Amino acid sequence: MSARELLGDESGQDLVEYSLLLAFIALSGAAAIMGMGESISAIWRGVNSRLTAANEGP
């Protein structure tokens, strides 16, 4: 196979594009989840304190 044939071959192009798209989606999802971490933690702390207060009773 000559260099011209190798440079003109596009048989693996779709696989590379889909792999890059999948990597972008995965990194975006991880960044979103990491950004929501403190917010979710605050919600759980609030729920925990309310359950503790309800369990203590009058």
C-alpha positions as CSV (number, residue, x, y, z in Angstrom):
1,M,0.0,0.0,0.0
2,S,1.5,3.3,-1.0
3,A,1.4,6.5,1.0
4,R,-1.2,8.1,-1.2
5,E,-3.5,5.2,-0.8
6,L,-3.0,5.2,3.0
7,L,-3.7,9.0,3.3
8,G,-6.8,8.6,1.1
9,D,-8.2,5.7,3.1
10,E,-11.1,6.8,5.3
11,S,-12.4,3.5,6.5
12,G,-11.8,4.1,10.2
13,Q,-12.9,7.7,10.2
14,D,-16.5,7.1,11.5
15,L,-15.1,5.0,14.4
16,V,-12.8,7.8,15.5
17,E,-15.5,10.4,15.3
18,Y,-17.9,8.3,17.4
19,S,-15.2,7.6,19.9
20,L,-14.4,11.3,20.3
21,L,-18.1,12.1,20.6
22,L,-18.5,9.4,23.3
23,A,-15.5,10.7,25.2
24,F,-16.9,14.3,25.1
25,I,-20.3,13.1,26.4
26,A,-18.6,11.1,29.2
27,L,-16.4,14.0,30.3
28,S,-19.3,16.4,30.2
29,G,-21.4,14.1,32.4
30,A,-18.6,13.6,34.9
31,A,-18.1,17.4,35.1
32,A,-21.9,18.0,35.6
33,I,-22.0,15.3,38.4
34,M,-19.0,16.8,40.1
35,G,-20.5,20.2,39.9
36,M,-23.7,19.0,41.6
37,G,-21.9,17.2,44.4
38,E,-22.1,20.0,46.9
39,S,-25.7,20.8,46.2
40,I,-26.7,17.1,46.6
41,S,-24.7,16.9,49.8
42,A,-26.5,20.0,51.2
43,I,-29.9,18.4,50.4
44,W,-28.9,15.2,52.2
45,R,-27.7,17.1,55.2
46,G,-31.1,18.9,55.4
47,V,-33.0,15.7,55.1
48,N,-30.8,14.0,57.7
49,S,-31.3,16.9,60.2
50,R,-35.1,16.8,59.7
51,L,-35.2,13.1,60.2
52,T,-33.2,13.4,63.3
53,A,-35.5,16.1,64.7
54,A,-38.5,14.0,63.8
55,N,-37.1,11.0,65.5
56,E,-36.4,12.8,68.7
57,G,-40.0,13.7,69.1
58,P,-41.6,16.1,71.6
